[in-house]
Amino acid sequence: MKAKKKKVYSGLKDYINNIRIAILLITLIIIIGTIGYIVLENYPFIDALFMTVTSISTVGFEIVHPLDTIGKLFTILLIMAGLGVFAYSISVISTSIIEGEFRYHFKDYRKKLEIKKMKNHIIVCGFGRNGRQAVSELIAHKQHFVIIEQDKENIKSAESESLPFIEGDATQEDVLINAGIKTAKAIISTLPHDANNLFVTFTARSLNPEIRIVSRASQESTEKKLKVAGANNVVMPERVGGNHMATLVIRPDVVEFMQLLTVQVENDSLTNLEEIMYNDLPEELKNKTLNDLEIRKKSGANIIGFKTAEGEFIINPSPDTVMLAGSKLFVLGTPQQINKMKELIHPRHHH
């Protein structure tokens, strides 16, 4: 990354140096010309400057005072030098403009290519208040993502933070395709209008039947429509905010405890909540009971939940619960316990 930055900076320095040289040459030729006319033709300063500028700019002029042979030869040389300097200056300025444009388009093309190659990533539609919160959470969990945004102000802030984004309308099918909807694992739609979130949900589900869709809703009535359109989860920020505020008054310690479980900061004292899927297990542990997994005994982490293949959640599952295809475990522990558990469960995935 640093090497790329250096390349860009050195390119920029070259352009600035070339423009400086061009300005210096023009200034130099004006000084030489003015002095030449004063010395050779005894012109007053202003006449000498006028003759020099009109000569090197080749605009056509009226001779101020009749020139002798030396004066004429000097004027010819001045015109030729002026043409050369102007040609150089124009080429330097146009090159910097064209190459600057080229670099911008090439950078844009490379960014699009990188996004196209993305697989198993998350698409975030909208980089407003909710979108930003979602993105900061994804960054904290080291997830690959791409933002779709069309508001110029939001684009500026995504650009300044060097976040991967596509400028466009997320309700458009081709924009979702450019964001890699067909290879993405999830899409988060945080657009301010419910109708747009509904459209994104419907389009995303038709383009990728397997994708996980989480959508924002403002109205209660939209929740059902979003579910019908294909959303896996519907979040109403206003409702969540209100519930959270009320719970902070009624059961403040419960809320703080839940935040401790869900906020993942790289701090050994905090607790992590991790999920283990059936497919993550090595062959010898598939279709075995939770007791046979010996997670608590070997790592110190606790199994606190179980999701059956049918999608039913069981809190504190019994030790004789069997890990069948499609089921999932929820494990609670410190980062060290979770890492130890990962080593035991699927060492081949652990780096």
SELOFI-871036 format. One record per residue (C-alpha): residue number from 1; x, y, z. Coordinates in Angstrom, 3 decimals. Layout:
# SELOFI-871036
(atom NUM, (X, Y, Z))
...
***
This chain:
# SELOFI-871036
(atom 1, (0.000, 0.000, 0.000))
(atom 2, (2.821, 2.414, 0.943))
(atom 3, (4.643, 1.652, -2.323))
(atom 4, (1.491, 2.534, -4.311))
(atom 5, (1.133, 5.822, -2.413))
(atom 6, (4.816, 6.633, -3.095))
(atom 7, (4.267, 6.028, -6.819))
(atom 8, (1.316, 8.419, -6.889))
(atom 9, (3.220, 11.075, -4.938))
(atom 10, (6.324, 10.795, -7.179))
(atom 11, (4.075, 11.103, -10.268))
(atom 12, (2.494, 14.210, -8.803))
(atom 13, (5.940, 15.669, -8.013))
(atom 14, (7.029, 15.079, -11.645))
(atom 15, (3.987, 16.982, -12.965))
(atom 16, (4.584, 19.900, -10.577))
(atom 17, (8.302, 20.016, -11.534))
(atom 18, (7.464, 19.966, -15.270))
(atom 19, (4.958, 22.819, -14.868))
(atom 20, (7.529, 24.779, -12.832))
(atom 21, (10.119, 24.265, -15.614))
(atom 22, (7.582, 25.491, -18.224))
(atom 23, (6.786, 28.653, -16.197))
(atom 24, (10.510, 29.234, -15.601))
(atom 25, (11.303, 28.938, -19.333))
(atom 26, (8.529, 31.406, -20.282))
(atom 27, (9.741, 33.879, -17.616))
(atom 28, (13.363, 33.442, -18.764))
(atom 29, (12.541, 34.035, -22.430))
(atom 30, (10.541, 37.195, -21.533))
(atom 31, (13.510, 38.513, -19.499))
(atom 32, (16.046, 37.688, -22.287))
(atom 33, (13.788, 39.233, -24.958))
(atom 34, (13.153, 42.415, -22.979))
(atom 35, (16.884, 42.890, -22.212))
(atom 36, (17.742, 42.061, -25.877))
(atom 37, (15.465, 44.793, -27.286))
(atom 38, (16.715, 47.343, -24.715))
(atom 39, (20.416, 46.586, -25.493))
(atom 40, (20.223, 45.928, -29.273))
(atom 41, (17.523, 48.413, -30.314))
(atom 42, (17.604, 50.956, -27.452))
(atom 43, (13.873, 50.336, -26.816))
(atom 44, (12.307, 51.768, -23.650))
(atom 45, (11.454, 49.001, -21.104))
(atom 46, (7.677, 48.894, -21.817))
(atom 47, (8.222, 48.780, -25.608))
(atom 48, (10.834, 46.031, -25.195))
(atom 49, (8.423, 43.986, -23.011))
(atom 50, (5.573, 44.544, -25.523))
(atom 51, (7.749, 43.397, -28.456))
(atom 52, (8.936, 40.303, -26.525))
(atom 53, (5.439, 39.188, -25.450))
(atom 54, (3.883, 39.738, -28.896))
(atom 55, (6.830, 37.917, -30.552))
(atom 56, (6.822, 34.802, -28.383))
(atom 57, (3.029, 34.553, -28.341))
(atom 58, (3.002, 34.823, -32.182))
(atom 59, (-0.232, 36.861, -32.172))
(atom 60, (0.938, 39.209, -34.903))
(atom 61, (2.019, 42.736, -34.064))
(atom 62, (2.977, 46.174, -35.273))
(atom 63, (6.721, 46.934, -34.935))
(atom 64, (7.096, 49.729, -32.373))
(atom 65, (10.319, 51.126, -33.886))
(atom 66, (11.970, 50.066, -37.189))
(atom 67, (14.341, 47.110, -36.618))
(atom 68, (17.849, 46.792, -38.051))
(atom 69, (19.287, 43.436, -39.261))
(atom 70, (20.418, 42.340, -35.774))
(atom 71, (16.992, 43.291, -34.362))
(atom 72, (15.226, 41.238, -37.063))
(atom 73, (17.464, 38.182, -36.457))
(atom 74, (16.910, 38.519, -32.694))
(atom 75, (13.123, 38.663, -33.280))
(atom 76, (13.257, 35.490, -35.464))
(atom 77, (15.198, 33.620, -32.755))
(atom 78, (12.771, 34.905, -30.122))
(atom 79, (9.729, 33.691, -32.128))
(atom 80, (11.293, 30.220, -32.626))
(atom 81, (12.263, 29.926, -28.946))
(atom 82, (8.788, 31.132, -27.952))
(atom 83, (7.109, 28.469, -30.139))
(atom 84, (9.263, 25.741, -28.568))
(atom 85, (8.579, 26.873, -25.016))
(atom 86, (4.828, 27.227, -25.631))
(atom 87, (4.636, 23.797, -27.284))
(atom 88, (6.457, 22.272, -24.274))
(atom 89, (4.225, 24.091, -21.763))
(atom 90, (1.011, 22.999, -23.503))
(atom 91, (2.182, 19.359, -23.689))
(atom 92, (3.120, 19.355, -19.970))
(atom 93, (-0.233, 20.817, -18.881))
(atom 94, (-2.338, 18.593, -21.193))
(atom 95, (-0.365, 15.463, -20.185))
(atom 96, (-0.956, 16.153, -16.506))
(atom 97, (-4.698, 16.641, -17.141))
(atom 98, (-5.058, 13.553, -19.385))
(atom 99, (-2.946, 11.285, -17.171))
(atom 100, (-4.735, 12.574, -14.075))
(atom 101, (-8.057, 11.659, -15.688))
(atom 102, (-6.648, 8.315, -16.819))
(atom 103, (-5.373, 7.543, -13.307))
(atom 104, (-8.797, 8.430, -11.855))
(atom 105, (-10.606, 6.154, -14.332))
(atom 106, (-8.040, 3.382, -13.929))
(atom 107, (-8.408, 3.570, -10.122))
(atom 108, (-12.198, 3.414, -10.552))
(atom 109, (-11.882, 0.441, -12.937))
(atom 110, (-9.522, -1.395, -10.542))
(atom 111, (-11.931, -0.796, -7.638))
(atom 112, (-14.837, -2.215, -9.688))
(atom 113, (-12.712, -5.224, -10.624))
(atom 114, (-11.834, -5.897, -6.956))
(atom 115, (-15.527, -5.702, -5.978))
(atom 116, (-16.455, -8.036, -8.866))
(atom 117, (-13.988, -10.646, -7.558))
(atom 118, (-15.479, -10.516, -4.014))
(atom 119, (-17.108, -13.689, -2.726))
(atom 120, (-18.944, -14.439, 0.498))
(atom 121, (-19.053, -10.720, 1.306))
(atom 122, (-21.777, -8.460, 2.718))
(atom 123, (-23.512, -5.687, 0.777))
(atom 124, (-24.617, -2.618, 2.751))
(atom 125, (-27.238, -0.481, 0.989))
(atom 126, (-27.066, 3.089, 2.242))
(atom 127, (-24.322, 4.796, 4.238))
(atom 128, (-26.539, 6.932, 6.454))
(atom 129, (-26.734, 6.643, 10.251))
(atom 130, (-27.783, 2.970, 10.329))
(atom 131, (-25.482, 2.034, 7.456))
(atom 132, (-22.487, 3.555, 9.239))
(atom 133, (-23.256, 1.620, 12.430))
(atom 134, (-23.558, -1.617, 10.429))
(atom 135, (-20.258, -0.930, 8.642))
(atom 136, (-18.340, -0.160, 11.862))
(atom 137, (-19.654, -3.448, 13.318))
(atom 138, (-18.573, -5.353, 10.182))
(atom 139, (-15.103, -3.783, 10.380))
(atom 140, (-14.849, -4.778, 14.070))
(atom 141, (-15.707, -8.374, 13.082))
(atom 142, (-13.233, -8.287, 10.135))
(atom 143, (-15.953, -8.960, 7.533))
(atom 144, (-15.579, -8.191, 3.801))
(atom 145, (-18.215, -5.742, 2.608))
(atom 146, (-19.154, -3.253, -0.086))
(atom 147, (-21.377, -0.167, 0.314))
(atom 148, (-23.928, 1.019, -2.258))
(atom 149, (-24.704, 4.743, -1.946))
(atom 150, (-25.923, 7.540, -4.213))
(atom 151, (-25.940, 10.532, -1.832))
(atom 152, (-22.903, 12.725, -2.639))
(atom 153, (-22.195, 13.671, 0.992))
(atom 154, (-22.290, 10.042, 2.162))
(atom 155, (-20.066, 9.032, -0.781))
(atom 156, (-17.517, 11.680, 0.276))
(atom 157, (-17.308, 10.270, 3.792))
(atom 158, (-17.026, 6.663, 2.488))
(atom 159, (-14.242, 7.828, 0.156))
(atom 160, (-12.401, 9.712, 2.927))
(atom 161, (-12.472, 6.567, 5.098))
(atom 162, (-11.188, 4.464, 2.119))
(atom 163, (-14.174, 2.104, 2.325))
(atom 164, (-15.137, -0.091, -0.654))
(atom 165, (-18.239, 1.427, -2.245))
(atom 166, (-20.234, 1.633, -5.451))
(atom 167, (-21.954, 4.854, -6.453))
(atom 168, (-25.474, 4.070, -7.570))
(atom 169, (-29.089, 3.301, -6.733))
(atom 170, (-29.351, 0.054, -4.731))
(atom 171, (-32.870, -0.546, -6.071))
(atom 172, (-31.402, -1.014, -9.574))
(atom 173, (-30.699, -4.632, -10.526))
(atom 174, (-27.454, -3.843, -12.414))
(atom 175, (-26.055, -1.923, -9.404))
(atom 176, (-26.687, -4.939, -7.144))
(atom 177, (-25.039, -7.209, -9.746))
(atom 178, (-21.973, -4.893, -9.837))
(atom 179, (-21.799, -5.150, -6.038))
(atom 180, (-21.554, -8.962, -6.413))
(atom 181, (-25.052, -9.887, -5.224))
(atom 182, (-24.769, -13.351, -6.807))
(atom 183, (-21.714, -14.314, -4.729))
(atom 184, (-22.526, -12.317, -1.549))
(atom 185, (-23.516, -14.101, 1.670))
(atom 186, (-25.700, -11.279, 3.024))
(atom 187, (-27.229, -7.900, 2.272))
(atom 188, (-28.137, -5.190, 4.780))
(atom 189, (-30.633, -2.651, 3.435))
(atom 190, (-30.637, 0.548, 5.520))
(atom 191, (-32.292, 2.936, 3.034))
(atom 192, (-34.439, 5.694, 4.568))
(atom 193, (-37.614, 4.847, 2.608))
(atom 194, (-39.463, 1.572, 3.254))
(atom 195, (-40.502, 1.242, -0.416))
(atom 196, (-36.824, 1.246, -1.475))
(atom 197, (-35.885, -1.354, 1.164))
(atom 198, (-38.788, -3.478, -0.062))
(atom 199, (-37.558, -3.194, -3.647))
(atom 200, (-33.947, -4.057, -2.662))
(atom 201, (-35.184, -7.097, -0.690))
(atom 202, (-37.330, -8.380, -3.559))
(atom 203, (-34.571, -7.853, -6.179))
(atom 204, (-31.838, -9.370, -3.958))
(atom 205, (-33.945, -12.459, -3.234))
(atom 206, (-34.686, -13.000, -6.941))
(atom 207, (-31.003, -12.613, -7.893))
(atom 208, (-29.653, -14.809, -5.074))
(atom 209, (-32.158, -17.228, -3.441))
(atom 210, (-29.585, -18.263, -0.769))
(atom 211, (-28.576, -14.775, 0.411))
(atom 212, (-29.336, -13.583, 3.949))
(atom 213, (-31.341, -10.344, 3.874))
(atom 214, (-31.563, -7.943, 6.818))
(atom 215, (-33.712, -4.895, 6.160))
(atom 216, (-34.615, -1.711, 7.980))
(atom 217, (-38.268, -0.665, 8.330))
(atom 218, (-39.834, 2.563, 9.589))
(atom 219, (-43.494, 1.501, 9.562))
(atom 220, (-44.998, -1.493, 11.404))
(atom 221, (-47.020, -2.338, 8.267))
(atom 222, (-43.837, -2.724, 6.174))
(atom 223, (-42.433, -5.508, 8.400))
(atom 224, (-44.840, -8.141, 7.045))
(atom 225, (-44.309, -6.991, 3.436))
(atom 226, (-40.531, -7.242, 3.793))
(atom 227, (-40.833, -10.776, 5.173))
(atom 228, (-43.059, -11.752, 2.222))
(atom 229, (-40.552, -10.135, -0.199))
(atom 230, (-37.819, -12.386, 1.227))
(atom 231, (-36.190, -10.630, 4.195))
(atom 232, (-34.767, -12.989, 6.831))
(atom 233, (-34.801, -10.273, 9.487))
(atom 234, (-36.510, -6.917, 9.748))
(atom 235, (-35.142, -4.281, 12.129))
(atom 236, (-37.087, -1.211, 13.216))
(atom 237, (-34.437, 1.147, 14.678))
(atom 238, (-37.065, 3.300, 16.411))
(atom 239, (-38.637, 0.273, 18.127))
(atom 240, (-35.238, -1.175, 19.108))
(atom 241, (-34.166, 2.221, 20.475))
(atom 242, (-37.353, 2.633, 22.530))
(atom 243, (-37.181, -0.919, 23.914))
(atom 244, (-33.535, -0.465, 24.802))
(atom 245, (-34.216, 2.783, 26.675))
(atom 246, (-37.072, 1.244, 28.652))
(atom 247, (-35.020, -1.859, 29.513))
(atom 248, (-32.164, 0.357, 30.736))
(atom 249, (-34.574, 1.712, 33.368))
(atom 250, (-36.255, -1.597, 34.240))
(atom 251, (-33.269, -4.020, 34.056))
(atom 252, (-30.070, -1.953, 33.579))
(atom 253, (-27.658, -4.743, 34.586))
(atom 254, (-29.236, -7.199, 32.135))
(atom 255, (-28.674, -4.728, 29.274))
(atom 256, (-25.059, -4.146, 30.315))
(atom 257, (-24.495, -7.893, 30.551))
(atom 258, (-25.980, -8.434, 27.062))
(atom 259, (-23.767, -5.655, 25.662))
(atom 260, (-20.757, -7.394, 27.162))
(atom 261, (-21.693, -10.526, 25.201))
(atom 262, (-22.405, -8.846, 21.884))
(atom 263, (-19.736, -6.120, 21.687))
(atom 264, (-16.609, -7.753, 20.341))
(atom 265, (-13.581, -5.740, 21.320))
(atom 266, (-10.150, -7.346, 21.245))
(atom 267, (-9.818, -7.475, 24.980))
(atom 268, (-9.113, -10.688, 26.869))
(atom 269, (-11.445, -9.785, 29.723))
(atom 270, (-14.492, -9.626, 27.447))
(atom 271, (-16.670, -12.599, 26.600))
(atom 272, (-17.331, -13.835, 23.083))
(atom 273, (-20.460, -15.494, 21.769))
(atom 274, (-19.576, -17.875, 18.951))
(atom 275, (-21.599, -20.217, 16.749))
(atom 276, (-20.545, -23.696, 15.642))
(atom 277, (-22.269, -25.188, 12.623))
(atom 278, (-22.678, -28.889, 11.928))
(atom 279, (-20.493, -28.532, 8.805))
(atom 280, (-17.667, -27.069, 10.936))
(atom 281, (-17.333, -30.304, 12.889))
(atom 282, (-14.821, -32.993, 11.876))
(atom 283, (-16.436, -36.256, 10.670))
(atom 284, (-15.802, -38.077, 13.963))
(atom 285, (-17.841, -35.500, 15.920))
(atom 286, (-20.822, -35.236, 13.567))
(atom 287, (-24.077, -36.855, 14.779))
(atom 288, (-22.638, -37.097, 18.321))
(atom 289, (-24.189, -35.758, 21.549))
(atom 290, (-23.069, -32.458, 23.094))
(atom 291, (-21.628, -34.535, 25.930))
(atom 292, (-19.366, -36.345, 23.442))
(atom 293, (-18.061, -33.009, 22.136))
(atom 294, (-16.609, -32.264, 25.628))
(atom 295, (-16.455, -28.529, 24.847))
(atom 296, (-16.642, -27.302, 28.461))
(atom 297, (-14.293, -30.004, 29.757))
(atom 298, (-11.561, -29.369, 27.159))
(atom 299, (-11.818, -25.599, 26.572))
(atom 300, (-13.765, -24.097, 29.487))
(atom 301, (-16.350, -22.561, 27.114))
(atom 302, (-20.080, -23.116, 27.747))
(atom 303, (-22.779, -24.280, 25.336))
(atom 304, (-25.670, -21.897, 25.988))
(atom 305, (-27.917, -22.498, 22.972))
(atom 306, (-28.824, -24.905, 20.204))
(atom 307, (-30.636, -24.366, 16.913))
(atom 308, (-32.281, -27.447, 15.412))
(atom 309, (-32.270, -28.238, 11.693))
(atom 310, (-35.926, -27.074, 11.645))
(atom 311, (-34.910, -23.648, 12.979))
(atom 312, (-36.109, -24.084, 16.586))
(atom 313, (-33.979, -22.465, 19.305))
(atom 314, (-33.255, -24.324, 22.562))
(atom 315, (-31.731, -22.431, 25.490))
(atom 316, (-29.303, -24.484, 27.637))
(atom 317, (-29.633, -27.736, 25.648))
(atom 318, (-29.294, -31.022, 27.525))
(atom 319, (-25.985, -32.975, 27.202))
(atom 320, (-27.708, -35.781, 25.248))
(atom 321, (-28.764, -33.381, 22.437))
(atom 322, (-27.389, -34.726, 19.130))
(atom 323, (-25.590, -32.547, 16.553))
(atom 324, (-27.513, -33.421, 13.383))
(atom 325, (-27.086, -32.012, 9.854))
(atom 326, (-28.319, -28.419, 9.679))
(atom 327, (-28.064, -27.803, 13.437))
(atom 328, (-25.990, -25.156, 15.174))
(atom 329, (-24.451, -24.528, 18.620))
(atom 330, (-24.005, -21.239, 20.481))
(atom 331, (-20.960, -21.155, 22.730))
(atom 332, (-19.976, -18.567, 25.325))
(atom 333, (-16.426, -18.002, 26.539))
(atom 334, (-13.415, -15.721, 26.786))
(atom 335, (-11.371, -15.190, 23.600))
(atom 336, (-8.790, -17.776, 24.822))
(atom 337, (-11.518, -20.361, 25.558))
(atom 338, (-13.137, -19.749, 22.153))
(atom 339, (-9.769, -20.173, 20.379))
(atom 340, (-9.104, -23.384, 22.307))
(atom 341, (-12.555, -24.656, 21.395))
(atom 342, (-11.940, -23.852, 17.706))
(atom 343, (-8.720, -25.875, 17.864))
(atom 344, (-10.632, -28.850, 19.301))
(atom 345, (-13.642, -28.635, 16.996))
(atom 346, (-12.090, -27.878, 13.625))
(atom 347, (-8.293, -27.609, 13.746))
(atom 348, (-8.087, -27.716, 9.971))
(atom 349, (-9.836, -24.298, 9.695))
(atom 350, (-7.805, -22.707, 12.449))
(atom 351, (-4.746, -20.661, 11.560))
***
